[in-house]
Amino acid sequence: MEIISRKEARAAGPGRRYYFTGKPCNRGLVARRLVSDKRCQCEAHRAYRNTRAKQVARDKAEEKRRREHPGHSAAMNRSKHNRIQPEVCV
């Protein structure tokens, strides 16, 4: 892989997301780095996986809550719409 500095990658335009220094990251891996935040590719991928795992867990919890309490969301929406609205001064 050819060595490309961050400055050169930025100058290349928005199509260039990565640069390569040839130096190992904190974990000892030699990988491309993101131009935007200097993270190596493996760290960026690890962060994506962690975020995605949290999203999946939240979705499963929400699905379980909706199965256990099927009318709850509809009741909450109705109560929001039935509240007395404050009068607007004209």
Stockholm file with secondary structure:
# STOCKHOLM 1.0

chainA/1-90         MEIISRKEARAAGPGRRYYFTGKPCNRGLVARRLVSDKRCQCEAHRAYRNTRAKQVARDKAEEKRRREHPGHSAAMNRSKHNRIQPEVCV
#=GR chainA/1-90 SS CCCBCHHHHHHTCTTCCEEBCSCCCTTSCCCCEETTTCCBHHHHHHHHHHHHHHHHHHHHHHHHHHHHSTTHHHHHHHHHHTSCCCCCCC
#=GC SS_cons        CCCBCHHHHHHTCTTCCEEBCSCCCTTSCCCCEETTTCCBHHHHHHHHHHHHHHHHHHHHHHHHHHHHSTTHHHHHHHHHHTSCCCCCCC
//
